[in-house]
Amino acid sequence: MNIEDVLKETTEDLLKHLGIVVTELEVSEEEKDLFHVNIKSENASLLIGHHGENIQALQHLVKVLSWEKLKNDNQFHVIVDIDNYRKRQEDTVISLAERKVEFLRRTRRPQILPPMSPYFRRKIHLHLMGSGFDDIETTSEGDDDTRHVVIQLKPQR
């Protein structure tokens, strides 16, 4: 059984035990060892929870239970999204970073984003490494729950 099948089966079983009706469930590998589990459900707000607490817990359970089923040394990452909640969050964070870049270019003052998860920090770092941002560099600073992205202009050569 491949990883996608195990993730799908594990998610379906877990949600069935919780009494959650799933209208659509899709698993895909976004990049090597990073899998997305997309769930559509009439119970989306319950699955997401307050500030995404339930989606985080569900994601952790799906990952750990799938690792246990596969019993191999290949540990992989899983991102669970429910009714595009994470995608909307991701779009919002990227939009914030782009606004901060515009402000940085006007003021030349480094911009500090609010603390966020490693996943969203990585998305910002990768996005700002893309085209149109050749003059920008990013770093992560802080510890644990206060870790955040700092956006600044690259030093001129």
C-alpha positions as CSV (number, residue, x, y, z in Angstrom):
1,M,0.0,0.0,0.0
2,N,1.4,3.4,-1.0
3,I,1.5,6.5,1.3
4,E,-1.4,8.2,-0.5
5,D,-3.6,5.2,0.0
6,V,-2.7,4.9,3.7
7,L,-3.3,8.6,4.3
8,K,-6.7,8.4,2.6
9,E,-7.7,5.2,4.5
10,T,-6.5,6.6,7.8
11,T,-8.3,9.9,7.3
12,E,-11.5,8.2,6.3
13,D,-11.4,5.9,9.3
14,L,-10.7,8.6,11.7
15,L,-13.5,10.9,10.4
16,K,-15.9,8.0,10.4
17,H,-15.2,7.3,14.1
18,L,-15.8,11.0,14.8
19,G,-19.1,10.8,13.0
20,I,-18.0,13.4,10.4
21,V,-19.6,13.2,6.9
22,V,-17.0,13.7,4.2
23,T,-18.2,14.8,0.8
24,E,-14.8,14.7,-0.9
25,L,-11.3,13.5,0.2
26,E,-8.3,13.9,-2.0
27,V,-4.6,13.1,-1.2
28,S,-1.7,14.3,-3.3
29,E,2.0,14.6,-3.0
30,E,3.0,18.3,-3.3
31,E,6.7,17.7,-3.2
32,K,8.9,14.9,-2.0
33,D,7.7,13.6,1.4
34,L,5.1,16.4,1.7
35,F,1.5,15.2,1.3
36,H,-1.7,17.2,1.2
37,V,-5.0,15.8,2.5
38,N,-7.9,17.9,1.2
39,I,-11.2,17.3,2.9
40,K,-14.6,18.7,2.0
41,S,-17.3,18.3,4.6
42,E,-20.5,19.7,5.8
43,N,-18.8,19.9,9.2
44,A,-16.0,22.1,8.1
45,S,-16.2,24.6,10.9
46,L,-16.1,21.8,13.5
47,L,-13.1,20.1,11.8
48,I,-11.2,23.5,11.6
49,G,-12.0,24.5,15.2
50,H,-11.2,27.8,16.9
51,H,-8.1,29.4,15.2
52,G,-7.5,26.1,13.4
53,E,-6.8,24.1,16.6
54,N,-8.9,21.1,15.5
55,I,-7.3,21.0,12.0
56,Q,-3.9,20.9,13.7
57,A,-4.9,18.0,15.9
58,L,-6.5,16.1,13.0
59,Q,-3.3,16.7,11.0
60,H,-1.1,15.3,13.8
61,L,-3.4,12.3,14.3
62,V,-3.5,11.5,10.5
63,K,0.3,11.8,10.3
64,V,1.1,9.6,13.4
65,L,-1.5,6.9,12.6
66,S,-0.2,6.7,9.0
67,W,3.4,6.5,10.1
68,E,2.3,3.6,12.5
69,K,0.5,1.8,9.7
70,L,3.4,2.0,7.3
71,K,6.0,1.1,10.0
72,N,8.9,2.3,7.9
73,D,11.7,4.7,8.5
74,N,10.4,7.0,5.8
75,Q,8.8,9.8,7.8
76,F,6.9,12.2,5.7
77,H,5.0,15.4,6.3
78,V,1.2,15.8,6.0
79,I,-0.8,19.0,5.6
80,V,-4.5,18.6,6.2
81,D,-6.8,21.2,4.6
82,I,-10.5,21.5,5.1
83,D,-12.6,23.4,2.5
84,N,-9.5,25.3,1.5
85,Y,-9.1,26.9,4.9
86,R,-5.3,26.6,4.9
87,K,-5.1,27.8,1.3
88,R,-7.0,30.9,2.2
89,Q,-4.7,31.4,5.2
90,E,-1.7,30.9,2.9
91,D,-3.0,33.5,0.4
92,T,-3.6,36.0,3.3
93,V,0.0,35.5,4.7
94,I,1.5,35.8,1.2
95,S,-0.5,39.0,0.6
96,L,0.6,40.4,3.9
97,A,4.3,39.7,3.0
98,E,3.8,41.4,-0.4
99,R,2.4,44.5,1.3
100,K,5.3,44.6,3.7
101,V,7.7,44.3,0.7
102,E,6.0,47.4,-0.9
103,F,6.3,49.3,2.4
104,L,10.0,48.2,2.7
105,R,10.8,49.4,-0.7
106,R,9.3,52.8,0.0
107,T,10.8,53.3,3.5
108,R,13.9,51.1,3.3
109,R,13.2,49.9,6.8
110,P,13.1,46.1,7.6
111,Q,9.6,44.7,8.1
112,I,8.7,42.2,10.8
113,L,5.8,39.9,10.3
114,P,3.8,38.5,13.2
115,P,4.8,35.1,14.7
116,M,3.6,32.2,12.6
117,S,4.0,28.5,12.1
118,P,7.1,27.0,10.4
119,Y,4.8,26.1,7.4
120,F,3.8,29.7,6.8
121,R,7.3,31.1,7.4
122,R,8.6,28.6,4.8
123,K,5.9,29.6,2.3
124,I,6.9,33.3,2.7
125,H,10.6,32.6,2.4
126,L,10.0,30.6,-0.8
127,H,7.6,33.1,-2.3
128,L,10.0,36.0,-1.7
129,M,12.8,34.1,-3.3
130,G,10.8,34.1,-6.6
131,S,10.9,36.5,-9.5
132,G,10.2,40.1,-8.7
133,F,11.9,39.9,-5.3
134,D,15.6,40.0,-6.3
135,D,16.2,42.9,-4.0
136,I,14.6,41.2,-1.0
137,E,16.0,38.8,1.6
138,T,14.2,37.1,4.5
139,T,15.3,35.6,7.8
140,S,13.4,33.9,10.6
141,E,14.1,35.3,14.1
142,G,12.8,34.6,17.6
143,D,12.2,31.4,19.5
144,D,9.3,28.9,19.6
145,D,5.9,30.7,19.5
146,T,7.5,34.1,18.8
147,R,9.4,33.0,15.7
148,H,8.7,35.4,12.9
149,V,9.9,36.5,9.4
150,V,12.0,39.6,8.9
151,I,11.9,41.1,5.4
152,Q,14.7,43.4,4.4
153,L,16.5,44.8,1.3
154,K,19.6,42.9,0.2
155,P,22.8,44.8,0.8
156,Q,23.9,46.7,-2.2
157,R,27.1,45.5,-3.8
